[in-house]
């Protein structure tokens, strides 16, 4: 019977530290592209939400007036949709493999 014995010397441990690991960075160029697209959707969504307040007339606060513009389709439906789509794209960009 022959026994195989692994002989390990102190110099072998130094070689392990010198081995260069592979590039293990998770995100690739496609991930960053999708992240920028998602960020653009989010920014556009928040820009679409901007506008005068409910009690603003010609840029000045007036407690006796009411601005129905805060309930516009753009501010209530379209802008939040853009923001949600942007966040969904961000999740996709994070989970996408190279």
WOMOBEL-V900374 format. One record per residue. RES is the residue in one letter. SS is DSSP state (2 for helix, 1 for strand, 0 for the rest). PHI is phi as a letter, one per 40 degrees, with the letter a starting at -180 (999 if undefined). D_FIRST is the distance of its C-alpha to the first C-alpha in Angstrom with 1 decimal. Layout:
RES_SS_PHI_D_FIRST ; RES_SS_PHI_D_FIRST
//
This chain:
X_0_999_0.0 ; X_0_b_3.7 ; X_0_b_6.5 ; X_0_c_9.8 ; X_0_b_12.6 ; X_0_c_16.1 ; X_0_c_18.5 ; X_0_b_22.0 ; X_0_b_24.9 ; X_2_c_28.5 ; X_2_c_29.6 ; X_2_c_27.6 ; X_2_c_29.7 ; X_2_c_32.8 ; X_2_c_31.8 ; X_2_c_31.7 ; X_2_c_35.2 ; X_2_c_36.4 ; X_0_c_35.3 ; X_0_c_38.4 ; X_0_c_38.6 ; X_0_c_40.3 ; X_0_c_43.9 ; X_0_b_43.7 ; X_0_c_47.4 ; X_0_c_48.3 ; X_0_c_51.8 ; X_0_b_52.7 ; X_2_c_56.1 ; X_2_c_56.9 ; X_2_c_56.4 ; X_2_c_58.9 ; X_2_c_61.3 ; X_2_c_61.3 ; X_2_c_61.6 ; X_2_c_64.7 ; X_2_c_66.2 ; X_2_c_65.7 ; X_2_c_67.3 ; X_2_c_70.2 ; X_2_c_70.7 ; X_2_c_70.7 ; X_2_c_73.2 ; X_2_c_75.5 ; X_2_c_75.4 ; X_2_c_76.5 ; X_2_c_79.2 ; X_2_c_80.5 ; X_2_c_80.9 ; X_0_c_83.1 ; X_0_i_86.8 ; X_0_c_89.7 ; X_0_c_89.6 ; X_0_c_91.4 ; X_0_b_94.3 ; X_1_b_94.6 ; X_1_b_97.5 ; X_0_f_97.7 ; X_0_g_95.0 ; X_1_b_96.9 ; X_1_c_96.2 ; X_0_b_98.8 ; X_0_c_98.4 ; X_0_c_101.2 ; X_0_b_99.5 ; X_0_b_96.5 ; X_0_b_94.4 ; X_2_c_93.0 ; X_2_c_90.8 ; X_2_c_87.9 ; X_2_b_87.5 ; X_0_c_87.3 ; X_2_d_84.7 ; X_2_c_83.2 ; X_2_c_82.6 ; X_2_c_81.6 ; X_2_b_79.6 ; X_2_c_78.7 ; X_2_c_77.6 ; X_2_c_75.3 ; X_2_c_73.8 ; X_2_c_73.0 ; X_2_c_71.4 ; X_2_c_69.2 ; X_2_c_68.2 ; X_2_c_67.4 ; X_2_c_65.1 ; X_2_c_63.4 ; X_2_c_62.8 ; X_2_c_61.3 ; X_2_c_58.8 ; X_2_c_57.9 ; X_2_c_57.5 ; X_2_c_55.2 ; X_2_c_53.0 ; X_0_c_53.0 ; X_0_c_49.7 ; X_0_c_49.6
//
